[in-house]
Amino acid sequence: MKMKKHAALGALVVGALALSACSGGAASSGSDGGESSPDLTVWFMRDDVPDVAQEWLKSEWADRHDGAELTIEIQDWDGIVTKLQTTLASETQTPDVVEFGNTQVRTFSTVGALSDISDLKEEIGGDKLIPALVDAGSVEEEMYAAPFFAGARVVYYRKSMFEAAGLEIPESIEELNEAAVTLREANSSIPDFEGIFIPAKDLGNGLGWLFSYENPIAELDGEEWKGTLSSPEGIASLEALQKVYSEGMSTAATATVDETRAPFVPFNEGRAAMFSSLPNAWDKIDPAIQADTGAFALPGLESGEVGHALAGGSNIGISALSPNQEHARELLAMMFEPEFQEYFATEGGWVPGNTEYASPREDNPAAIEQVAAVENAWMTPLTPGWGIIESNDTMRNLFTELAQGGDVKALAAEYDATIASLLND
């Protein structure tokens, strides 16, 4: 497959080309051919890996390697791509093992910045690894970064409002759409009431609705990307989302990005019967209504199916320029041992990369429902050019025009052309 990069990727492409020249991506013993050292440096992203998991990893590594030092450096998301671009291209600056956001990792794996770890796949989980993140970390059937952990949105709902409206938990996404409309109508006396709060600026939830109608947004046609919004599945997904915006919500077109980041606010104030968010929103719900709150995974097209929420999370990989390939591979495998993986669920609220160890908090129904949501989650199109779509707010603009009542077929054709242009130029 020919990978095309948009000119707007600018410096990132320059760095990628430098990385490509430095390494072919296969695991090696380092550029100088020296012996692998157990003294390693790992980069984790802030607030992702629970402190207790980090301490276990450092202590266990030292015990297994005669006091060897495992240095964990915490990185911030802001500016991380540029920082990775520089450090992964430097034999003297590169960390040995690195965490990547799942939408970032393909940019580096496609240019040889990471070592091939395909032969570790079965050892660290095999078919128990989160499928969407396996895809994110793989290029042409070879895995360069393993699924580390994932999160996916689930739907929170007020039990009493469902009961008053005579509703059961929706079994399909069509039933969910209808429930949103019914709940808004049943509570029309409450100003700005939301049957479900998933406004147009809420990119993640909008993508989940499209995916659950089997609309991938874009797909490869030979060597070119084409938009799928005008396909039958695409039109159905946009029409359904527009109906939710116009009939199941009051503020779909006007809610701000900041408001979308706090969907529990209208829920706590009694102005929303449902909202969709990650499991960590559970602790933001007013304790007075937690007993009246339930959660369920986004349903699919067919009754009883789980839908395709947007897959969020991280991958973990080994720098191709690390001189300590042997020990880095051992450390990465150690991160998939039960104790470390279980910390993601019990302490972090995430689904571990190996779903066999997904044991969510029993007091958080959203975390329990998240397991099925993650197993069925979809990624955005696996191309480095997707970053341009996000940076241009392309999909948010589409959702906003839908919420404002725009013509679905005309919008689908317009945005298909835009997506193809951005992904193929």
N, C-alpha and C positions, 0 to 999 in steps of 0.2 A: 504494500500500500504506500502510495506516495504521500508524504506528509507536507502540507503547504502551510506557510506561516505568513500572516498578514504583516505588512510593513510596520504597522503601529506597534508591533511587539518590540521594535527598536532594539534597545540595549540588551534585552533578554535574548534575542536571537544571536547577537554578537557574542554574548557569553556562552550560549549554547554551542555555537560553532567552535569556540575555544575548547569547550569540554569535549566535543566530538573529536577534535584533533588530538586531545590528550589520551583518550581511552576508547576502546571499542565496546565497553560495557560488560565484558566477561570478568568473572572473579579472577583475581590475580594475587600474587604475594607482595604487591607493591612495586613501584617503579624501579627501586634500587635492588630488588631481588633479595632483600635482607630477611632475617628471621622475624616472624610475627611476634609482637609483644602483647602480653595480657593487660598492659596499662592502656586503657582505652578512653576515648572521649565520645560522649553521646549527646546529641541535641534533642531535647524534648520541647514542645511548645507549651507556653504558659497555661496553667490550669487544666491541662489535659490528663497527665499521668498523676494519680493520687500520690501524696507524699509518702504514705505507707508503702506503696508499691516501689517507689524510688529507693527508699531505705532498704527494703528487702533485697532489691537487685544489687545494690552496692555491697551489702553485707554478705550475701550469698556468693557474689563474684569473688570477693576477697577470700572467703573460706575455701573456695574451690581452686584458687590460684595463689596460695601462699602469701596472702596479703596484698595482692595486686590492686592497683588503684583504678577505680572506675569513676571518671569525672563526668558528672551530669551537668550540662549547661542549659539553662532555660532561655528560650527565645520568645520574642514577641511576634505576633502575626504581622503587624505593620512593618513593611519593608523587608519581609523575610525572603521573598523571591530574589530581590537584588542581592541580599546577603549570601544566599545559597549559590547564586550565579558566580559570585566571586570566590567563595571558600571552596566549593566543590571543584573548581578549576585549579586549585593550588595544592601541590603536594605537601607544603609546609603548614597550610592553614586548615585543611579539610578535617572535619570530625570523622570518626570511624563509622558510626551508626547515626542515622538521621531520621527524624519524623517529618513527614510531609502531609500537608492537607490533601485530601483525595482529589481535589480539582487541580492541584499543582503538580502532582507527582509525574504525570505523563510528559510534561514539558521537559523534565530532566531524564526520564528513562528513555525517551526517544533519541537522545543525543549522546548516549554512552556515559552519562555521569554516574550511573549506578551499576553495581555488580549483578550478574545473573545469579539468582538464588532459586532457580527452578527446581534444582535437585533437593532443596529443603522442603518443598511444598508438602509432601506427604508427611514428613516428620512433624511439621508444625500444625497440622490439622487437616490437610487434604480437602475432601469435599465438605468438611465442617467449617471451612473458612468462608467469610461473608462474600457471596458471589460478586456483588457490585464492586467491592473493593479489590477483589482478585482482578477483575477486568481493568480497574483503574491503574493497577500497578503492573500490568502485563502489556507486552508489545509482541505481536505475532507469535502468540502461544508461549512466550518466555516470560517468567515472572522476575521483575526487578525490585519490587517493593511489596511486602506482604501486608494484608489487612491488619491494622493495629487495633482499632476500635471503631465503632460507628454509632450514630444516633439518627433517629428518624422521627418525624412528627406523628403524633396520634391525636385523636379527637377527644376533647374533654366535654362533658355534658352535665346539665343539671337534671338529676333524676326526677325531682318534683315537677319540673316543667314538662318533661316527657310524659309523665303520668297524667298531668292535667290536660295535655293535648291528645291523650290516648295513643301515644306512640311507643313502639318497641325500638330496641337498638337496630339501626339500619343494617340490612344484610347485603346491600349492594350500593354502589355509589349513586345510582338513580334514586334509591330510597333515601339516601342521605340528602340529596338535593331537595327532594320533596319534603323531607322533615324540616329542613331549614325554612322553606316557604311556609309550611304549616305553623311552625313555632313563631315566626314573625307575625303572621296573621292572628294567632291566638293571643299575642301580647301587644297588639297594636295600640293599646292605651298608654303604653310606656314610650316616651319620646326616644327616637333614634334607636329603637330596639333592633338587635341583630339575631336572626335565627341561628346564624353561625358567623363568627368574626374571622374572615379570611380576606381582608381588603386587597385592592388591586396592587398596592405597593408591597404586598407580602409575596415576594418572589418565590420562596420555597414552597408555600402552599399552592400557589398557582401552578407551578411545575408538577406538583404531585397530582393535581386534578388532570392535567394533560396526560401524564404518564399512565394514570389509571384507566384512561380510555384507549390505551395502547398506542399513544401518539408520542414517538420519540423526539419530536421537534425537528430533527434533521437526521439524514442517513446517507451513507455512501452509495453513489450510483457510478460504478466503475471507479474512477479516481477522483471524482468530483462529489462534493457535498451538495445535497438538495434539501430544501425545507419540506416538512411533511404536514404543515398546517392545513394545506388544501386537500389532503387526502380525506377519504370518508371518515376515518378515525379522527383526523385533525379537526374537521368541521364539527363532528359530534362533541369533541372535547371543548371546543370554544363556545358552542351553543350552550352546553351544560353550565360552563363557568359563567357565561353571561347571565343565564337564568338565576344562578345563585346570587350574583352581584345585584341584579335588578329586583328580584322578588324575595330573596332570602336575607337581604341586608339593607341597612339604611345609609351607611357611610362608605360603601365600597369604593366610590370614586374620589372621596375627599379625605379619607384617613391618611395621616402622614406616615413616613417611614418610622419615626419614633413611636407612634401609636401602634404600629404593627409589631414592634419589639416588646410591647407590654400588653399582649392580648388578654391577660388575666384581669386587667383593670375594668373593662365593661362587664366582664363575667362576675367579678366581685361586687360590682355596683348593681347587679340584677338587670343589666341592659343587654345581656347576651345569654342565649340558652346553650350555645356551643362555641368553642374555639379550638383551633388546631395549633399545637406547639410541641416542643421537645418535653421529655419527662421532667426536666428540672423546673418546669413551670409549676409543678405540683406544690412545691414549697412556697410559691407566691400566692396560692389561693388562700383566701380568708379562712382561717381555721373554723369559723362559725358555719361555713358551708361545705367543708371538706367531706363530711359524712353524706351530703346530698350530691356529691360529685362522683361521677364515674368516668371511664375512659374506654375507648375502643380503637383498634387499628383502622386506618382508612380502608373502607371496603372496595372491592373490585367490581368489574362489570357484571359478573355472574353472581347470583345469590350464594353467599357463603365463602366467596373468594376474598383474599386480602389484596388490597390495591397496591399501587406502586408509588409509595411516598418517595420524595427526593432523598437519596442516600447522602448523609453527611458523615464526616469522620476523618480518619488519618490512616496513612500507610507508613511502614517502617522499612528502611533500606540501608544498604551498605555503600559507602562512597567507593567508586571504582579506583580512586587514587589513594585510598587508605593503605599504608604499608603493613597493616595488621589484619589481613583478610581472614586468616585461619581463626583467630580469636574473635573477630567481629562476627563471623558466621556462628560461632558457638554462643556468643552473647545474644544474637538475634533469636536463635532457637530457644534460649533460656527464657526470653520474654514470652514464649508461648507455652511455658509450663503452667500447670493448673493454678498455682498460688498467685503468680503475677497476673494471669488473665482474669482470675476471679475478682481481683481488686478493682478492675474496671467496672464491674457490675455492682459490687457491694459498696464500694467507696466513691466511685466516679459517676455512677448513674448511666454508664454507657453499655452498649453491647460489645463484648470482647471480640477481637478478630476471629478467634475460634469460638463459634457459637455453642459448642459443647459446654463451655464454662459460663454461659449466661445464666446467672442466678440473681435476678433483680431484687431490690428491696421489696419485701412483702407488703409494706405499708404504703407503697406508691403504685396504684393501679396503672398509671401511665407507663411506668418503667416495665411492668409486666407485659403490657400490650406492645411495647416497643420491640420486643424480641421478634415477633412475627412481622412487624412492619419493616424491620431492617432486613430480614431474610428475603423479603419481596421487593425491596427498594430498588430504584433505578438511578443510574448516573445520568448527568447531562452528556451530550455527544462527546466521545473520547477523542478530542483533537485539541492541540495547544491553542488553536484559534478561538476556542470557546471563551477564553478570557476577554476577547474583544467584545463579544456579545454581552458579557456581564458589565464590562466597564462602560459600555455605551447605554446601559439600561434598556437594551432592546426589548427584552421580555416584559419588563415593568411597564414600558410604554404601551406595548400591545395590550396588557391586562387593563391598563387605565382606559384605553380607547374602548375596550369591551365594556367596562363598567359605565362608560359615558354613553353607551347605546350604539356604538358604531356597527356598520354592516359587517357581519361575520365573514362572509365569503370575500368581500373586498379586502378586509384586513388580513385574511389568511394569505391571499395572493401577494399583497404588498410586503408582508413580513417574511414570507418564503423567499422573495427576491432579496430582501435585505440580509437574511441569514445566509443564503448562498453566497452573496457577494462578500460578506465578512469572513466566511470560512474558507473561501477558495482563492481570494486575492493574495 
